[in-house]
Amino acid sequence: MDVSLFDFELPEELIALRPVAPRDAARLLVVRPGGSPELEDRRVSDLPALLAPGDALVVNATRVIPARLRALRRRGEAAARVELLLHQRLDAARWLAFARPAKKLAVGDRVTIGDERAGEACLLGRLEATVEARGDGGEVTLAFDLAGPDLDLAIASAGELPLPPYIAGRRPTDERDVADYQTVFAREPGAVAAPTAGLHFTPELLAALDRRGVVRHETVLHVGAGTFLPVKVEDTDDHRMHAESGFLDAATAEALNAVRDAGGRIVAVGTTAARLLESAVGDDGRIAAFSGETDIFITPGFRFCGVDALLTNFHLPRSTLMMLISAFAGLDVVRRAYAHAIAERYRFYSYGDACLFLPERRA
């Protein structure tokens, strides 16, 4: 498909730089493809009233790591500063990362990561890596000198929270972001971007959903930066998704199938949860246990088997996430929804408002 079909113009002032407080006070655009009313303005705190007893929320329990690293590359007497954004772990000691500017790195280069603000003489010095390979789009493979838990601790010490560029480019990351950019479900470290639909949940909202009889299940998809990048090709057939790792255990898969069997709906909290669920669907259309990598790329024409409803934020134009929601709700419906959201001054992107795609119940 032509990628320009998923483009739109967004006034810059609608990009949210901070979340609302409390988080469940964010606005919620309810979209009912084929239903009436098709569009309805609500609040995230209204979610219990919009769902039914026996429905199941599926949340992503990944936790964002401080994946932005400031590095110094030396070649003899020559030195250059490079910013590295880790996005996929390959093994105990190796990560894929996006480098900026990538042209300053070559295979075999050594980089040292530390506190750039302290000056070259005060670099931490204990976190070093070798550039093992270079790929497209500024991607590099880093082989660190440390491995396993030791590497994790070093990254946690030297790294910074990787706020999206549309936020980080307009204000510095601060201590508020350390809490704001994690969901209440976050427990499994490994993501380099937050599963942003989960950012809207508060203990009070979870308690209200419990009282409503909406059950909740966890899965994990360690979100990579590649998921949120705009698609740079002109045809979706030419786009390559970056793989992400995740898992869903057998007990959760069995419980979700039971929800469906009893007439309940599976409501994915975020496109990341939706992608993991669709990756876990077997040939028989049932959800099965899943563990490993997925590079599933969902575009219009895809048949959803693991998701009945979808709660998500408002996404970047020309992104794979715009393609996913268009596959779920229909491109024309999404266009009307986004036009309405812009006209009504909804807040967009990671710290913005939410959208609930709620199709008619299946027969």
N, C-alpha and C positions, 0 to 999 in steps of 0.2 A: 504494500500500500504506500501511497504518497505520504511522506512524513509531514508535509505541510498541512495535511488535514487535521493534525493535532496541535496546530499553532493557534495562539490567540495573543491579543495585546492586553497587558496588565499595567494599570497605573502604578508607578513605583511606590506611592504612599500606601498602597494596600498590602505591601509586604510587611508582615509582622516581625518586629525586632525583639519583642518580649511577649511571653504568654500572658493571658488575662489571669486574674486572681479572683476567686478560686478557679482552678483549672476547668471544672465542669460548668462554669458560667459562660464558656465559649459558645458562640452561635453554632447552630446545627441546621444545615439545609437538608431536609428530607426529600429524597427523590424517589418517586414511585413510577418506574418505567411501565407504561401501559395502564397505570392506575389513575385515580382521581382523589384529591388534587395531585397533579404530577409533581409540583414543587410546593413545599411548605416550610416556613421559617419557624424554627424552634430553638431550644437550647440543649446542650449536651446533657444537662441535668434532667431533661425530659426523656432520656433514653429508656428508663424502665417502663414508661407508659407506651412507648412505641414498640416494645417487644412483648412477647407473650410467655406465660409460664411454660416451661419445657424447652424454650429456645436455649441455645448454647453459644456463649461467646468464646471465641478462640483467640487468645492473646499471645504475643511474642515476648518471651521472657529473656531475651538477649539484653546484655548490658553494654553500654558504650565504653570503650577504652580510650585513653588519651593518645590517639593514633597520629596526631600531627607532630612530627619531629623536625627540629631545626638542626641541620648538619653542616659540617665543614669538610670539604673535600680538598686534600692536598696532593699535589704532584711536584715533588721536589720542593722548590721555594714558592711555587705558585699555589694559591689557595682560592677557593670559591665557596660561597655559601649557597646551600640548596635546602629547599623545604621538601620534606617527604611526607606523604599521606599513606599510611599503611591501609590496605583494603582487603587483603586475603592472606590468611596464614597457610603456608604450604606444608610445613612440618615444624618440629620443635625449634628450629633455628632459622627458618627461612620465611620471608614474607614477600608478597607482591606489593608494590607501592607505586603511587604516582609521584613523579619528581617534578619540581618546578624551580628553575628552568632545567628541563631534562637534557638540554644540549650541553650542560656542564658536566655530565656524567658519561663515562665510558666503561665498558666491561673491564674489570680488573681494578677499577678505582677503589680506594679505601675512603670511607667516610667516618667521621667521629661526631657523635651526637651529644649535645650538652646545652647549657643555658646560654643562649646567644647574647642575652642582655649583659652577662658578666664579662664579655670580651673573650678573645681567643685564649688568653693566658689562664682563664679560669674554667675551661670546659670540664665537664664531669670526667671525661676521658676513659671511663670504664665501659661505655657502650659504643662499640665499633662494628662496622660491617663492611663487606666487600660487595661491589656491584657484580653480580654473577651473570646477568643477562639484561638485555634491553628489548622492549616490545614496542607496540604502536601506542600512540596517544600519550607519550611521556611515561609509560609504565616501565618499571625496572624490577628485577628480582634481587633482593637483598639477602645475603647470607651473613647473619650476625655471629660474632665471636661467642656470645652467650646462647644458651638454649633452655627450653622448658621454663620452670618457675623463675629461674634466675633472670632470664630474658624478660619475662612478664613484669618482674619487679623493677627492672631497669627502665622499661618502657613507661611504667606508671610514674617513675621518678622524673624522667626526662621529657615525657610527652605532654602535649596540650590537648584539651578537648577539641575535637574537630567540628566546630560549628560550620554549617553550610556557608559557601562564599557570599550568598546574598545577605547574610547576617554579618559574618566576620568582616566583610568588605566595608561595612558601614559603622561598625563599632567594635571595640576590643572585647574579647572573651573575658568574663569576670567570674567571681565566686558564685553569683546567682545562677550562672549557667551550669555549674557543677551539679546542682540539684534540678534545675529546670529542664535539662536535656536528658534526664533519665526518667523512665516510666516507673510507676509504682510496682510493676511486675519484674523489674530488672534484677536478675540474679546470676545469669550465666555470661561472664565477660567474653567479648569477642567481636562486638559490632563496632564499626567505625562511623556509623550514623544511627540516629535513634529511629525506632519504629514509631513514627510521630503520632499516629492515631491513638496509641496508648498513652500519650502525654496528657490527654484530657481526663483521665480517670483519677478520682480522689477516693479516700476511704469512705466518705459519705455516699458517693455514687455507688460504690461496690456494695455497701450495706443495703441500699435501696434496691439494687438488682437482685440481691439475695432474697430480700423480702418478696419481691415479685415472682420468685421461682425461676429466675434465669440462671442456669448453671454456667460454670466457667471452667475452661480447660486451657492448659499451657502447651505451647510448642516453642521451638527455638529456631530462628533463622538469623544467623549472624550477618547483619546487613553490611554490605560493601558499598563503598562510595560510587562504584560503577552503576548501581541501581538508579541513582538520582541524576546521572549525567544526561544532558540533552543529547538526542540522537543526531549525529552529524552527517549521516548519509541521507540520500534523498528517497530511498526506498527501504521499507522495513525489512525486506528480504536480505538486505546487505548488512544489517546490524548484527553485531556479535555481543551477546550478553556476557558479563563477567560472572563467573561461578561464585556461589555463596554456599557455605556449609550450614547444615541444620539437622534437626532430628525431631521425631515424633514417636513416642513409645507405643507399644502394642496395646497397653491398657487404655490410653487416650484414644487411639484409633477405634477400639471396640466401643468405648463410651460414645463417641461421636456417631458411629453407625447406629447405635441404639437410640440416640436422639432422633435421628431421621426416621427410624422404624416406628417410633412413637408419634410421629407427626410434627416434631419440632424442627426448627430451622437452625442451621449452622451459620453463625454470624462472625465473619472474619473481622478482627480488629486490626485493620491495616492491610495494605497490599502485600506486605512481607508475609503475614500469616496466610493470606490468600494464596500466594505463590507456593508456600510450603505445603499447604493442604492439597493443592492441585498436583504438586509433585508426588504426593503420597497416594494418589488415587490409583488403584489397580485396574487391570483390564476389565474386571467385572463391575467397575463403577463404584466400588466400595473403598473407603479409606483404609489404608494399611500402615503398618509401622514404616518409618523412614529414617535413615541415617546416612549422611554423606553429602555430596555436593549437588546443587541444582543450578542450571542455567536456563530454566524455563523462561520463555519469552512469549507473553500472552498478548495477542493482537486480535482485532475484530475477526470473527469467524471461529474463535476458540469456543469449545463446549465445556462449560463449567460443570464439574461433577462433585466437587468437594465444598462448595460455598453457595449458600442461599441468599445471604445478605452481606453487605460490606460497609463498614465504617472506615472512613479515610479522610485525610486532609485534602486541601486543594493543591494541585500539583503544578510543576513547571511545564510550560509549553514544550512540545516536541519531545517529551520524556517518555520512557517506556511505561511509566505509571499512568500517564494520560492514555496510552494505548490500552493498558489493562482495564481501566475503568470504562473505556469506550467499548471494549469487548464485553464487559459485564452488563452494562446498561444500554448500550447502543450509542453510536457516535452522535446522532442528532439530539438525543436526550442529554448527553453530556454537554454539548454545545449550548443548549438552552439553559441548563443548570449553571454553567459557568458565566453566561451572559447575565443571568439573574443575580448571581453572587457578586459580580462586579458592579452592577447597577445598584445593588443594595449595600455596597461597601463592606462586604465580608472581608475578613483578614486572611491572607494567603500564606501558604507554605508551612514550614516546620512548626513555628510558634503561632500559627493562625487558627482559624475556625475549622469546623469539621463538616463532613457530608455523609449522610447515611443513604446508601442505595438499597431500597427496600422493594424488590419486585413482588408482584402478586404471588401468593402461595401456590406452589405446584399442586396439581391435582393428585 
